[in-house]
Amino acid sequence: MAAQALRIGVLGSARIARSFVEAVRPSTRVTVSAIASRDLRKAQAFAAQLNVPRSFGSYEELLADEGLDAVYIPLPNSLHATWSIRALRAGKHVLCEKPLSVGGAEARAMFDAARAAGVHLVEGYPYRAQPQTLKLRELLTAGTIGKVRLVQASFGFTLANPADIRFHPALGGGALMDLGTYCVSLIRLVAQERPRRVNATAHWSAGAQGGVDRTLAATLEFGGGLLAQVTCSLDACPHRQALIVGSGGMIQTTFLNHTSTSAPGSLKLRLGCDANAVDSVVDTAAANGFLAETESFAALILEGPEHWNGATPEESIDIALTLEALLQSARERRAVDLAVT
């Protein structure tokens, strides 16, 4: 372990926590130093299997550990705000899994807690740290495809297990909060602003108030004239893709999110709007998303905010507000306006 390695504790021992620990193990910038579970035996077994030095039988015990600098939170969506705020108040930096919260008010309260404690809070989107997305941002910043007019982002797969927590309304489940958050975050990255109006429709696992959205489609309108579309589904053939169309070209991306394997990504690029348009493929390097994201998180803390390549606090709040408005729109079957301040 390097002298300045960030010491991270993990709240929870679910499968995603295991993937996280395995992914960051090669790092010299971060080290997973502790794991906590509500069942001490689970925490001890997890620690033994993955060579984590310390294990705790409660989240509170881990947060009290002075040998930790930061906490990774992969708990169910409905618990993100509660445990992030507790970790922040304990003086720990927080890397919280997406979605940051189940509503805009929670997101704002979380960042208020971070500022009050003088520590960092970030929302985890491994795809943002992938070379594919870094190249996408570079192309957009350079104005390679001109002014962006349209964005379409879609993500889906089939979730067959009815007991999966993503089917539990009380835990913040549903297609939008699991898959659609990636799409919304990508659109926010491209648009660089919050939508002013959203209009969504959904198919529900039960009654609109008692179940979760299995499939959702929506249109987002932005003040600058950009129009975007989101589709997400827990009941579809696996797919993940986005189309970004500008006044002078377009980009297609899978905005891949590899967190346990390192696979290269590419962008399909078209320059021009007539018969002479040129198509090309921009190849990017392979990288493990969890590892790249967590090392960027460490750089944020140890070197400064300019080293973080994930969502900013403003972006995360906008994403939370947009997700909240989309669900409201789908439930109430009407367009919902978002405040611009």
C-alpha positions as CSV (number, residue, x, y, z in Angstrom):
1,M,0.0,0.0,0.0
2,A,1.3,3.4,-0.9
3,A,1.9,5.9,1.9
4,Q,-1.0,8.1,0.7
5,A,-3.4,5.3,-0.2
6,L,-7.0,6.1,0.7
7,R,-8.4,3.7,3.3
8,I,-11.9,2.8,2.4
9,G,-14.6,0.9,4.4
10,V,-17.6,-0.8,2.7
11,L,-21.1,-0.7,4.1
12,G,-22.8,-4.0,3.2
13,S,-21.7,-7.4,1.9
14,A,-24.0,-7.7,-1.2
15,R,-22.7,-8.9,-4.6
16,I,-21.9,-5.4,-5.8
17,A,-19.7,-4.9,-2.7
18,R,-17.8,-8.0,-3.6
19,S,-17.3,-6.8,-7.2
20,F,-16.1,-3.5,-5.8
21,V,-13.5,-5.0,-3.5
22,E,-12.2,-7.3,-6.2
23,A,-11.9,-4.5,-8.7
24,V,-9.9,-2.1,-6.6
25,R,-7.6,-4.7,-5.1
26,P,-4.7,-3.9,-7.7
27,S,-4.7,-0.3,-6.8
28,T,-1.8,1.5,-5.0
29,R,-4.0,4.6,-4.5
30,V,-6.8,3.0,-2.5
31,T,-7.2,0.0,-0.2
32,V,-10.3,-1.6,1.2
33,S,-9.6,-1.7,4.9
34,A,-12.9,-2.8,6.5
35,I,-16.3,-4.3,5.7
36,A,-19.5,-4.0,7.7
37,S,-22.7,-6.1,7.7
38,R,-25.7,-6.2,10.0
39,D,-24.6,-9.9,10.5
40,L,-21.1,-10.2,12.0
41,R,-20.6,-13.7,10.6
42,K,-21.3,-12.5,7.1
43,A,-18.9,-9.6,7.5
44,Q,-16.2,-12.0,8.8
45,A,-16.7,-14.5,6.0
46,F,-16.6,-11.7,3.4
47,A,-13.4,-10.3,5.0
48,A,-11.7,-13.7,5.1
49,Q,-12.6,-14.5,1.5
50,L,-11.4,-11.2,0.1
51,N,-8.5,-10.4,2.4
52,V,-10.1,-7.4,4.0
53,P,-8.3,-6.6,7.3
54,R,-11.2,-5.7,9.5
55,S,-14.9,-6.7,9.8
56,F,-17.8,-5.2,11.8
57,G,-21.2,-6.5,12.8
58,S,-22.8,-3.0,12.4
59,Y,-22.5,0.0,10.1
60,E,-22.1,2.2,13.1
61,E,-19.0,0.4,14.3
62,L,-17.4,0.9,10.9
63,L,-18.2,4.6,10.8
64,A,-16.5,5.0,14.2
65,D,-13.3,3.4,13.0
66,E,-10.6,6.2,13.0
67,G,-8.5,4.1,10.7
68,L,-10.7,4.8,7.7
69,D,-10.7,7.8,5.5
70,A,-13.7,7.1,3.3
71,V,-16.8,4.9,2.9
72,Y,-18.3,3.1,-0.2
73,I,-22.1,2.7,0.1
74,P,-23.7,0.1,-2.1
75,L,-26.9,-0.3,0.0
76,P,-30.4,-0.3,-1.4
77,N,-31.4,3.0,-3.0
78,S,-33.7,4.0,-0.1
79,L,-30.8,3.8,2.4
80,H,-28.3,5.9,0.5
81,A,-29.2,9.2,2.1
82,T,-29.4,8.0,5.6
83,W,-26.1,6.2,5.7
84,S,-24.3,8.7,3.5
85,I,-25.2,11.5,5.9
86,R,-24.2,9.4,8.9
87,A,-20.8,8.7,7.3
88,L,-20.3,12.3,6.4
89,R,-21.1,13.4,9.9
90,A,-18.5,10.9,11.1
91,G,-15.9,12.7,9.1
92,K,-15.7,10.1,6.3
93,H,-15.6,11.0,2.6
94,V,-18.4,9.1,0.7
95,L,-18.5,7.3,-2.6
96,C,-22.2,6.4,-2.9
97,E,-23.7,4.1,-5.5
98,K,-26.1,5.6,-8.0
99,P,-28.8,6.8,-7.7
100,L,-27.5,9.2,-5.0
101,S,-30.9,9.4,-3.5
102,V,-34.6,8.8,-4.1
103,G,-35.4,12.5,-4.4
104,G,-34.0,16.0,-4.9
105,A,-34.5,17.1,-1.2
106,E,-32.5,14.1,0.0
107,A,-29.7,14.9,-2.5
108,R,-29.5,18.5,-1.3
109,A,-29.4,17.4,2.3
110,M,-26.6,15.0,1.6
111,F,-24.4,17.7,0.0
112,D,-25.3,20.1,2.8
113,A,-24.0,17.4,5.3
114,A,-20.8,17.0,3.2
115,R,-20.1,20.8,3.2
116,A,-20.8,21.1,7.0
117,A,-18.4,18.3,7.7
118,G,-15.7,19.5,5.3
119,V,-15.6,16.2,3.4
120,H,-16.4,15.0,-0.1
121,L,-19.5,13.2,-1.3
122,V,-19.7,11.8,-4.9
123,E,-22.2,9.6,-6.8
124,G,-20.8,6.5,-8.3
125,Y,-21.2,6.0,-12.1
126,P,-18.2,3.8,-13.2
127,Y,-19.0,4.5,-16.9
128,R,-18.0,8.1,-16.3
129,A,-14.4,7.0,-15.5
130,Q,-14.2,4.7,-18.5
131,P,-11.9,5.9,-21.4
132,Q,-14.9,5.6,-23.7
133,T,-16.8,8.3,-21.8
134,L,-13.7,10.5,-21.3
135,K,-13.3,10.5,-25.1
136,L,-17.0,11.3,-25.6
137,R,-16.6,14.3,-23.3
138,E,-13.5,15.4,-25.2
139,L,-15.4,15.3,-28.5
140,L,-18.4,17.2,-27.1
141,T,-16.2,19.9,-25.5
142,A,-14.4,20.4,-28.7
143,G,-17.7,20.9,-30.6
144,T,-16.8,18.0,-32.9
145,I,-20.5,17.4,-33.9
146,G,-21.6,21.0,-33.5
147,K,-24.5,22.1,-31.3
148,V,-26.3,19.1,-29.8
149,R,-29.9,18.9,-30.9
150,L,-31.1,15.4,-29.9
151,V,-30.0,12.7,-27.4
152,Q,-31.5,9.2,-27.1
153,A,-30.4,6.9,-24.3
154,S,-31.6,3.4,-23.6
155,F,-30.7,0.6,-21.1
156,G,-32.5,-2.6,-20.4
157,F,-32.3,-6.3,-19.6
158,T,-34.7,-9.0,-18.2
159,L,-34.8,-9.3,-14.4
160,A,-36.6,-12.6,-13.8
161,N,-36.4,-13.0,-10.0
162,P,-39.5,-11.5,-8.4
163,A,-37.8,-11.3,-5.0
164,D,-35.0,-9.0,-6.3
165,I,-34.8,-5.8,-4.3
166,R,-35.3,-3.8,-7.6
167,F,-38.9,-4.9,-7.5
168,H,-39.5,-3.4,-4.0
169,P,-41.0,0.1,-4.0
170,A,-40.0,0.8,-0.4
171,L,-36.4,0.2,-1.4
172,G,-36.4,2.6,-4.3
173,G,-36.7,0.0,-6.9
174,G,-37.8,0.1,-10.5
175,A,-36.3,0.3,-14.0
176,L,-35.8,4.1,-13.8
177,M,-33.9,4.1,-10.5
178,D,-31.8,1.1,-11.5
179,L,-31.2,1.5,-15.2
180,G,-32.7,4.8,-16.2
181,T,-30.4,6.7,-13.9
182,Y,-27.5,5.9,-16.2
183,C,-29.4,7.3,-19.1
184,V,-30.4,10.5,-17.2
185,S,-26.9,11.0,-16.0
186,L,-25.5,10.7,-19.6
187,I,-28.1,13.1,-20.9
188,R,-27.2,15.6,-18.1
189,L,-23.5,15.2,-19.0
190,V,-24.3,16.1,-22.7
191,A,-26.9,18.8,-22.0
192,Q,-24.9,20.6,-19.2
193,E,-28.2,21.7,-17.7
194,R,-31.3,20.5,-15.9
195,P,-34.3,19.7,-18.1
196,R,-37.2,22.2,-17.7
197,R,-40.0,19.7,-18.5
198,V,-40.3,15.9,-18.6
199,N,-43.1,13.7,-19.8
200,A,-43.0,10.0,-19.0
201,T,-45.1,6.8,-19.3
202,A,-44.5,3.4,-17.7
203,H,-45.7,-0.2,-17.4
204,W,-45.9,-1.1,-13.7
205,S,-45.3,-4.4,-11.8
206,A,-48.5,-3.8,-9.9
207,G,-50.7,-0.8,-9.4
208,A,-49.1,2.5,-10.2
209,Q,-48.9,3.4,-6.5
210,G,-48.0,0.0,-5.1
211,G,-45.6,-1.4,-7.7
212,V,-42.5,-0.3,-9.5
213,D,-41.9,0.7,-13.1
214,R,-40.8,-2.4,-15.2
215,T,-40.5,-0.3,-18.3
216,L,-40.4,3.5,-18.7
217,A,-40.1,5.9,-21.7
218,A,-39.8,9.6,-21.4
219,T,-39.1,12.9,-23.2
220,L,-37.0,15.6,-21.6
221,E,-37.1,19.2,-22.8
222,F,-34.2,21.6,-22.1
223,G,-34.2,25.4,-22.0
224,G,-31.4,25.6,-24.6
225,G,-33.6,23.7,-27.2
226,L,-32.2,20.2,-26.7
227,L,-34.7,17.4,-26.8
228,A,-33.8,14.0,-25.2
229,Q,-35.4,10.6,-24.9
230,V,-35.0,8.0,-22.2
231,T,-36.1,4.3,-22.3
232,C,-35.3,1.7,-19.7
233,S,-36.7,-1.7,-18.9
234,L,-36.3,-4.6,-16.5
235,D,-38.3,-6.7,-19.0
236,A,-36.4,-6.5,-22.3
237,C,-33.5,-8.0,-24.3
238,P,-30.2,-6.8,-22.9
239,H,-29.1,-3.5,-24.5
240,R,-27.3,-0.3,-23.6
241,Q,-26.8,2.5,-26.2
242,A,-27.1,6.2,-26.8
243,L,-27.3,8.4,-29.8
244,I,-26.1,12.0,-29.6
245,V,-27.0,14.1,-32.7
246,G,-25.6,17.6,-33.4
247,S,-25.8,20.2,-36.1
248,G,-22.7,18.9,-37.7
249,G,-22.6,15.2,-36.9
250,M,-23.5,12.4,-34.5
251,I,-22.0,10.0,-31.9
252,Q,-23.2,6.6,-30.9
253,T,-22.0,5.1,-27.7
254,T,-22.7,2.1,-25.5
255,F,-21.6,4.2,-22.4
256,L,-20.3,0.9,-21.1
257,N,-20.0,0.3,-17.4
258,H,-17.6,-2.6,-17.0
259,T,-16.9,-3.1,-13.3
260,S,-15.5,-6.6,-13.1
261,T,-13.8,-7.1,-16.5
262,S,-11.7,-4.8,-18.6
263,A,-13.1,-4.6,-22.2
264,P,-12.3,-1.9,-24.7
265,G,-14.9,0.5,-25.9
266,S,-15.5,2.5,-29.0
267,L,-17.5,5.4,-30.3
268,K,-19.2,5.6,-33.7
269,L,-18.7,9.0,-35.2
270,R,-20.3,10.7,-38.2
271,L,-19.0,14.1,-39.3
272,G,-21.1,16.0,-41.8
273,C,-24.8,16.3,-42.7
274,D,-24.9,15.5,-46.4
275,A,-23.9,12.8,-48.8
276,N,-20.2,13.5,-48.1
277,A,-20.6,12.7,-44.4
278,V,-17.7,10.7,-43.1
279,D,-18.2,7.7,-40.8
280,S,-15.5,6.4,-38.5
281,V,-14.9,4.4,-35.3
282,V,-12.9,5.9,-32.4
283,D,-11.4,3.1,-30.3
284,T,-10.7,3.6,-26.7
285,A,-8.6,1.7,-24.1
286,A,-9.9,-1.0,-21.8
287,A,-10.4,-0.1,-18.1
288,N,-12.1,-1.5,-15.1
289,G,-14.8,1.0,-14.2
290,F,-14.8,0.5,-10.4
291,L,-11.0,0.8,-10.3
292,A,-10.9,3.9,-12.5
293,E,-13.7,5.6,-10.6
294,T,-12.3,4.8,-7.2
295,E,-8.8,6.0,-8.1
296,S,-10.4,9.2,-9.4
297,F,-12.2,9.5,-6.1
298,A,-8.9,9.1,-4.3
299,A,-7.3,11.8,-6.5
300,L,-10.2,14.1,-5.7
301,I,-9.6,13.8,-2.0
302,L,-5.8,13.7,-2.0
303,E,-5.1,16.2,-4.8
304,G,-8.2,18.3,-5.5
305,P,-11.6,18.5,-7.3
306,E,-10.1,18.9,-10.7
307,H,-9.0,15.3,-10.6
308,W,-12.6,13.9,-10.2
309,N,-14.1,12.8,-13.5
310,G,-17.5,11.8,-12.2
311,A,-20.7,13.8,-11.6
312,T,-20.3,17.1,-9.8
313,P,-22.6,18.0,-6.9
314,E,-24.7,20.2,-9.2
315,E,-25.1,17.3,-11.7
316,S,-26.0,14.8,-9.0
317,I,-28.7,17.1,-7.7
318,D,-30.1,17.7,-11.2
319,I,-30.1,14.0,-11.8
320,A,-32.0,13.3,-8.6
321,L,-34.6,16.1,-9.4
322,T,-35.0,14.7,-12.9
323,L,-35.6,11.1,-11.7
324,E,-38.1,12.3,-9.2
325,A,-40.0,14.3,-11.8
326,L,-40.0,11.4,-14.3
327,L,-41.6,9.1,-11.8
328,Q,-44.1,11.7,-10.8
329,S,-44.9,12.2,-14.5
330,A,-45.3,8.5,-15.1
331,R,-47.6,8.0,-12.0
332,E,-49.7,11.1,-12.7
333,R,-49.8,10.7,-16.5
334,R,-48.9,14.3,-17.2
335,A,-45.9,16.5,-18.0
336,V,-44.0,17.8,-15.0
337,D,-42.1,21.1,-15.0
338,L,-38.8,21.4,-13.1
339,A,-37.6,24.5,-11.3
340,V,-34.7,26.1,-13.1
341,T,-33.0,27.5,-10.0
